[in-house]
Amino acid sequence: MATVAIKYTADENIIALGYDNAVYNLGDISWILTSTALVWLMIPGLAFFYSGLVRRKNALSFLFLGMAGLSVVSFQWFFWGFSLAFSETGSAYIGDLKYFAMRNVLDAPSIGSTRIPSSLFAVYQCMFAALTPIIAVGGFAERCRMGPVLVFIFIWSTLVYDPIACWTWNSNGWIYVMGGLDFAGGSPVHISSGTAALAIALYLGKRRGYGTERLAYKPHNTSYVILGTAFLWFGWFGFNGGSALSANLRAVSACIVTNLAASVGGLTWMILDYRLEKKWSAVGFCSGAVSGLVAITPASGFVGAPAALVFGVVGGAVCNYATRIKFLIGVDEALDVFAGHGLGGIAGNLMTALFAQASIASLDGFSEIPGGWIDHHYVQLGYQLADSVACVSYSFVMTTIILWIMHYIPGLRLRCSEESEIVGLDDAELGEFSYDYVGLDPEARLIHHEGRVVVTSDAEHKQPNVIKPEDHSESSLSSKPQGNEKAGGAAVDA
């Protein structure tokens, strides 16, 4: 193990003696550590957001995938993810294994900024890497197997997220060298995950009952949606503000535009929904706030507060109208991940070319960019368009390849059985529920009876209520609560 040679000075700095006496300010380190915790909080926030949107019988599955997915990517990032994305000796398309298993990642200056050590940069970027596939798994909503999804997260992080992060943020990456502007993850995080969710939904096919009133349901827990939005909004200050990689005025500006874009995006979506329903939708507001946050992400370190208003309005409107696309192309993308993150990220990327300002970027005291259209740098739109098209294409194609390879590997097929879909993933895959209702039957479980899938509320399973897999008529699934539906867990397709 390499020897660490550092020195603490009287003015609260750290000097890395082995690296040309690189100086790290304790204030910068404190801010990035705080930002790391804020971005971590976005992961359970996203899990609550998704959980509230799906049906009650699948609510726990997303809470589980959020935390389990975080653990998988944390290991992957330690193992080789950080090295593949951020090794200085890599190519324009992917890093090498210089930092395999976090070797020599401690006191050296980071590739992101010489103002913080590489170890801090690595753990901060780990949170971005963990959040991204959790966004993408929204495409699996209500019809997946938990184990294979966790395997998918590891593979997808390695083959999709890490290369795109290298293109965008590594000083050798082709998008970085070309001159693309992406402050906090429009392409690596949002475009890649949103496009992956579309590919996942196309691969899985439609849920049981698609196109009928059975799937015309409202979010089962709007409180979860609001709670998730609050966590996401709160964490986004670390997501965008922390991407300055220093406690400086550029970080302050990024936090200002982040809050403003989220606020305007939420109001925009809510107003667009009100004109149709004449109701002030809480879910609509939350969806718009997230859309505004997605749109401002690539631009947050390049634009001022007036531009943030435009990002909020355009982000909220584009993502709102984009939710119709899934009906036009006939894909069951239940949580609108592609509309909110994929197209929201593209809109943010392209608007960055219009509103980026060299004066905002220079608030950190050292960054120099030619700016966007406001600074008469018109070719920037071409750079941003190339960035967006490349990331959409690569993520969609590579995700599809991963899904189909896993499809033909025994034990790794991602779609659950129809019977599991009927009773819900919480019961079929986890054997646990998000809710228990006092006074109702908590013993109901999915069991197998003489080769058939059954749902029973009989604790001794003496007289199970048999659901035949081939019997999916409306009469066989009445509106009367049955079996696990009474337990508040896996309802019979309710």
N, C-alpha and C positions, 0 to 999 in steps of 0.2 A: 504494500500500500504506500502511495506517495506521501512524502512528508509535507505537511501544511505549514507554510512560513508566512505568518501575518503579524501585524503590529497595530495596536490601538493607539491613536494619537490623542492629545489633550483636547482637540476641537471636535471630538466624537466622529472621527473617520477611521476606516480600516485600510491599512496599506498591505497589499499583496506583494510581499517582497520578491517572490520568484517570477513575477510577471511585469517587469519594468516598473515596479513600485506603483501598480494600479491602485487608485484610491476609490474606496466605496464609502458613501455617506450613510450613516445609520438611519437618517430620516428617509432616504430612498429605500433602504432595505425594509424599514418598518411599513412603508406604504405598499410595497409589493407583497409583503407577507399578509397584510390586511386584505389586499385585493385577491390574493390566492384563496383566502377563506370566503370572500364574497362570491367568487366564481364557483367554489365548491357548493355553496348554498343554492346556486341556480339549478343544480342537478335534482335534489329533492323537490325544488320548486317546479321544475318541468314535469316530474313524476306526478305531483299533485294536480297540476294543470291537466295532464292527459287522463289521470284517473277520474277526475270529475266529469270529463266529457263522455266517457264510455258508459256502458250499462253497468248496473250494480254488480252483476255476477262476474265482471271482469275488472273491477276496480283495483283489487289488490295486485293484479298481475303487473300493472305499470309501476306501482310503488316498489315492487320487488325488482323489476328490471332496472329501475333507476339506480338503486343501491348496488345490486349485483353487477350491473354494467360498469359502474364506477370502479368497482374492485378489479374487474377483468382488465380494464384499460390502465389502471394504475400499475398492474403487473406488466402489461405489455409495454408501457412507457419506460419502466425500469429496465425491462429485458432488452429491447432494441428500438422502441418507438422514438425516444428522444434522439438517439443517434441517427436514425433514418431521416428524421426531419431537420435536425440542426447541426450535424457535424460539418465543420468548416472544410473538410477535405473531400466532400462528396461531389457529385456531378450536378448538372443543371436540373436534373429530374428527380434524383433521390440521393440521400446521404449514404455514407458507408457505416461500418461498425466501429468507428473510432471510440465511441462512448458506450459500447456494448456493456450491459449490466452496470451502467453509470460509472465506468472506469474514468478516473481523472476528472470527475465532475465535482468540484467542491469550491476551491478558492480562485480558480482561473476566471478571468473576465468573460462574460457571456457573449455569445454571438449577437444577441439582441441589443445589448448596450454594455459598454465598458464601465458603466456606473454601478452595475450590480454583478455579483458573482454568478458563475454558471449554475451552481447548485440551486440558487434562488430562481433563476430563470427557468430551470428545468421543472421545478415543482409548480411554478405558476403556469407554465404551458401545459403541464399535465392536466390541469383542470379544463382547459380548452379541449384537449384531446379526449377527455372523458365525457364532456358534455355533448360533443358532436354526434357520436353514434346513438346516444340516448334520444336525440332529436329524431334521428333516422328511424328508430324502431317504432315510431308512431305509425309507420306504414304496416306494421304487423297487427294492428289493433284487432282484438277479439278473435283471432284465428291462428295462433302460433303455438309452438312448443318451446318451453322455457330453456331447456338445455341446449338445443341447437341454436337458439337465438344468441346465447352467450358465446358459443363458438363463432357464430357469424360476427359478433362484435369484435372479437380478437382479430379475425382475418380481415374484416373491413377496415379496421383502424390501421392495420399494417399496409394494405394494398391500395387504400383510397385516401384516408386522411393524411397519413404521413407524407406521401408524395406531393399532395396538393399544398400542404403546409410548407414543404421544402421549396416548391415553386414560388410561393408567395412571400415567405419571410426569411428564408435562408439567403445570405448574401451571394450565393452561387446560383440561386434559383432563376429559371429563365424569365418568369414574370417579374421578379424583383429587378433583374438586370435590364429587362425591356423598359421598365419605368412604370409598371402598374402600381396603383395606390390602393392599399388595403390596410387600414390602421389596426383593426381588431378582429377581422375574420369574416368578411362578407363572403369570400369564396371558400376558404378552407372549412369554415364552420357551417354557414347557412346554405350556400348554394350546393355544396357537396351533400349535406344531409337531406335537404329538401328533395333533391333529385334522386337520391338513394331511396327515399320513402316512396316516390312514384314507381321506381323500378320494383320495389318490394311488393307494392299493391298489385302491380300488373302480374308479377310472378304468382302470387298467392291466389289470385282470382277473387271473385265476389264472395261476401259472407252469405251464409244461409239466410234466405228471406230477402235478399237484395231486390229493391224495386217494389216491395210491398209495404204495407203500413207497419209491419213488424219492426222495420228499421227506421221508421219515421219517429224516432224518440228524441226527447230533449235530454240534455246532460243530466245525469242522475244526481249530481251533487254540485250545485253552483258555488257553494261555499269553498269546495276544494279548488275550483277554477280561480276564484278570487284570491285564495290563499297562495296558490301556485304563482299567480301573476305578481302578487306582492313580493314573493321571494325572488322571482326573476328580475323584476324591476330594481329591487334593492341590490341584488348581486351584479346587475349590469353596470353599476357604478365602478365596480372592480374590473369588470370585463373590458369596458372602454377606457375608463380613467386609468386603470392599471397598465394599459397597453402603452402609455407614455414611458413606462419602465423607470420612472423617476417621480419624485414629489415636486412638480413644477407647474408653471402656469398652463402648459399644454394639457396636463392632467386635469386641471381645474376646468379649462374650456371644454374638454371632452365630457366631463360630468354634467356641465350646463346643457350642452346640446343633447346629451342622452336623455335627461329628464324632460326637456322641452319636446323632443320628437315623440317620446312615449305618450306624453299628455295630449298632444295634438292628434296623434294617431288614434288614441282611444276615443276622443271626441268625434273624429271624422267617421270612424266605423259606426259608432253609436247613432249618429245622425243619419247615416245612410240606411241603417236598419229601421230607424224610426219612421222614415217616409213610407215604408212598406207595411209595418206592423202596428204603427202608432203606439209602440211600447218602448220604454227606455231600457234596453237590454244590457244587463250586467255582463253576460257572456260576450256580447258584441263589443262592449267597451274593453274588456280584457283582451279580446282577440286583436282589436285595433292597437292597444298599447304595445302588445308584443310585436305587431307588424311595424310600428314606428321604431321600436328598438332594433329590430332586424335591419330596417332600411338605413338607420343612422350608423350602424356598426362600422362599415368600411370607411366612412367619411368622418368619424367622430374626432379624429386628430387633425383634420384638414379644413373643416368648415366652421363658420361662426354661428351665433345664435339666430340671426335672420334666416339663414339657409335651413336651419333645423326645423323651422315651421314648414317649409316646403317638403322636407323629407317626411315629416309626420303626416301631412295631408296626402301626399302622393303614396307613401307607404301604406297608409290605412285604406285608401281608395283602391289601389292596385290589388292588394291582397283580398279585399272584400269582394271585388268583382271576379277575381281569379278563382274563388271557391266554386264558380259555375263551371269551370273547365272540366272537372271530373265527370260531370253529367254529360258534357258534350262528347267526351272521348270514351265514356262508358267504363270508367275505372272506379272501384270501390276504395277510395282513399279517404277513410272515415274521418281522420283528424285534420285534414287540409294542411298537411305538413308541406307539401310541394307549393301550395298557394301561399302560405305564410312565410316559409323560410326560403324555398327555392326562388320563387318569383319576387318575393320581398328583397332577397339578397341581390338579385339581378338589378332590380330597380335602384337599390342603394349604390351598387357598383357604378351604374351608368350616371347617376346623378352626382357621384363624386367627381366625375370628369367635368361636370358643368360648374360646380361650386367650390372646388378645392382652391385654397388660397395659400400662397407661399408665406404670407405674414402670420397665418395661424400655425402652420407647421413649425415656424421658427420660434414659437413661444417657449420651446424647451431650451433655446440658446445655442443649438448646434445643427438642427435639421434644415436641409435646403432642398426644396423641390421647385420645379418650374410652375406648379399650380395647374389649374384647369382653365375652363373657358373664361372665367372671371379675370384671370391673369393673361388672357389671349394665347393660351397654350392649347390650341384646338386639337392637336393630334392625340391628346390625352384620352379623348373619347374612343379612339381606335384601340388604344392600349387596354382600356377597361372592357371594351367589347370582346377583344381577343381573350382576355382573362376569363370573362363570364362564359363564353362559348366553349373554351377548352375545359373548364371545370365541370360544366354541365355534361358535356360529351363523355369525358373520362369517368366521372362518377356513375353515370347511367350505365355505360357499357361494362365497366368493371364490376359494379354491383350485380348486374344481371348475370355475368359470368360466374361470380361467386355463388349466387343463389342456385344456379343450375348444376354446378359441380357438387354442391352440398346435397342437392336433390337426389343424386344417384349414389351417394355414399350411405351405406346402411347405418341407420340410427340418427342421421343428420337431416332428414327431411323436415322442413320448417313448418309446414301447415299441419295443424292438429286434425284429429278425426272429427267427423260431423257430430258424433255423440259428445265429444268434449266441448264443441262449440255450442251445443244445445244447453248443456248444464252450466257452462261458463268455465273459463280458464282457472279461476280461483279455486274451484273445487277439483276440477279434473287434473290440473297441473300442480297445484300447490297444496291442496287439501286443507286450505285455510280461507278465511273470509275477511273482508274489510269491516263488516258489521256483525254484531250479535244483537238480537232483539229480545229483551226480557219478556218472558211469558210465552214465547213461541218455541218451536221445536229446534233446539240446536244440534240434535243428533242426526239430522238428515245428511246423507252423504251419497255421492256417486259410488255405486258398487256394480259388480258383475254377477249376474245370476243366470246360471245355465247357459253361458255363452252370450248373454244379451246384456246390454247396458241398461241399468235400472236406476231410478231415483226413488228413494224411500224415506219416509219419516218414521218408520218402524225401527226402534232401537235394536231389536233382535233380528230384523230383516226376515221375519217369518212370512209376510205377505207384501212383497215389494210391488211397487207400481212400475210395471215394465214399460219402457219406451222402446219400441222396435226401431232399429236404425232406418228401415225402409219406409216407415210410416211417418210422413211429415205433413199429413193433411191438416187443414185448419181444424177439423173436428177432433183430431187426436191431440191437439194442443190448444185446449180451451183457455179462455181468459181467467178461469178459476185458478187460484193459487194451488200448486201441487208440490209435493216433495220439498226439495231444497228451497223453493221460492218462499215457503213458510219460514224457513230459517234465516231468511234475509241474505242468503248466499247465492248459490247457483240456481237461478230461476229457470223454469222450463221455457227457455226462449222468450222470457218476458221482458 
